[in-house]
Amino acid sequence: MISFQLAKSLRSEGNLEYEGIIKTTHKHMNMHWVNTVRTRKGFDEAQKESIETQKKNLEAQKENYEKTERIRQDLLKV
């Protein structure tokens, strides 16, 4: 007896016809790569945002350091 089973992920798509192992495997591989690309794209965007935030923080630190140095110099003059 030979039985065929559809993948659960394909059943949820409403595709209840047996496609064959090659076509089903190809479909799963494509879905995997699409999800991988989406994940990486989201990661890249988050990383760019993080870099921009770091740049702003470094600028603020630099300004605070310069202000502190000016105050220190003013206090040394007194």
Number of C-alpha atoms within 10 A of each C-alpha: 2 3 4 8 8 15 14 9 10 14 11 9 8 8 12 13 10 12 11 10 11 9 11 15 13 11 12 15 12 12 11 12 11 12 12 12 11 12 11 12 12 12 12 12 11 12 12 12 12 12 12 12 12 12 12 12 12 12 12 12 12 12 12 12 12 12 12 12 12 12 12 11 11 10 9 8 7 5
